């Protein structure tokens, strides 16, 4: 009897630790909160700018081995709006992963998932 070869099952790769280059560019909350007004933009050199939906925000960031991340947040305006906690996600994150095309930040708040394109 002849045995049939099984085709290998293609699995979606799981999350992997983020590297600094992975974060570069503009990211939006994956759930579409604030319809594109909330974002974080990571620049080469370790600075980030963004918005919680209406207030400008900024700070610094760095990614180390294994996706270990450190971030700060600076001054922000205080207009009431959606107030998506983008600055908190960055400042309190301790690990960053890339899951497919999404950026996932892990911290004491749980996880924050961001995407490059508007949902």
C-alpha positions in Angstrom: 0.0 0.0 0.0 1.1 3.4 -0.9 1.1 6.1 1.8 -0.1 9.5 0.9 2.0 12.5 1.8 0.2 15.0 4.0 0.5 18.5 3.0 2.0 20.6 5.8 -0.5 22.8 7.5 0.3 26.5 7.2 -0.1 28.2 10.5 -0.3 31.9 11.1 2.9 32.9 12.9 2.3 33.8 16.5 3.3 37.1 18.1 6.9 37.9 18.2 8.9 40.4 20.2 9.0 43.8 18.6 12.2 45.4 17.5 12.7 49.2 17.4 12.3 49.3 13.6 8.9 47.6 13.9 7.4 50.6 15.8 8.4 53.3 13.3 5.4 55.1 11.8 1.8 56.0 12.8 -0.4 53.5 14.7 -4.1 53.8 15.5 -6.2 51.9 18.1 -7.3 48.7 16.5 -10.9 49.1 17.6 -11.3 52.3 15.6 -11.9 54.5 18.7 -11.8 58.2 17.8 -12.1 57.4 14.1 -8.4 58.1 13.4 -8.0 61.1 15.6 -6.3 59.0 18.3 -2.8 57.8 17.3 0.8 57.3 18.2 3.6 58.1 15.8 7.0 56.6 16.6 10.0 58.4 15.1 13.5 57.2 14.6 15.6 58.6 17.4 13.2 57.7 20.2 10.6 60.4 20.2 6.8 59.8 19.7 3.9 62.2 19.1 0.3 61.4 19.1 -3.2 62.3 20.2 -5.9 60.8 22.6 -8.5 61.9 20.1 -8.2 65.7 20.6 -5.2 66.4 22.9 -1.7 66.5 21.6 0.7 64.2 23.3 4.4 63.3 23.1 7.3 61.5 24.8 10.1 59.2 24.3 10.4 55.4 23.6 12.9 52.6 23.2 12.7 48.9 22.6 15.3 46.5 24.0 16.0 42.8 23.7 12.9 40.5 23.7 10.6 43.4 23.0 11.2 45.1 26.4 9.9 48.6 25.9 10.3 51.8 27.9 8.4 55.0 27.3 7.6 58.4 28.7 4.8 60.8 28.2 5.2 64.6 28.6 2.8 67.4 28.8 -0.6 67.2 27.2 -3.5 69.6 26.6 -6.6 68.7 28.6 -9.6 69.1 26.3 -12.4 66.6 27.1 -13.1 64.2 24.2 -12.7 60.5 23.6 -9.5 60.5 25.7 -8.1 57.3 24.3 -5.2 56.5 26.8 -2.5 56.4 24.1 0.1 58.2 26.4 -0.6 55.7 29.2 -0.3 52.7 26.9 3.2 53.9 25.9 4.5 55.2 29.3 3.3 52.1 31.2 4.2 49.5 28.6 6.8 46.9 29.6 6.7 44.7 26.5 5.9 45.2 22.8 5.0 42.4 20.3 4.1 42.3 16.6 1.1 40.0 16.0 0.7 39.7 12.3 0.6 43.3 11.3 -0.6 44.6 14.7 1.4 46.2 17.4 0.5 44.9 20.9 1.7 46.8 23.9 1.6 45.0 27.3 1.5 46.8 30.6 -0.2 47.0 34.0 -3.4 48.1 32.2 -3.5 44.8 30.2 -2.9 45.0 26.4 -3.4 47.7 23.8 -3.6 46.7 20.2 -2.7 49.2 17.4 -2.8 49.0 13.7 -1.1 51.0 10.9 -4.2 51.5 8.8 -7.5 52.9 10.0 -10.0 50.1 10.8 
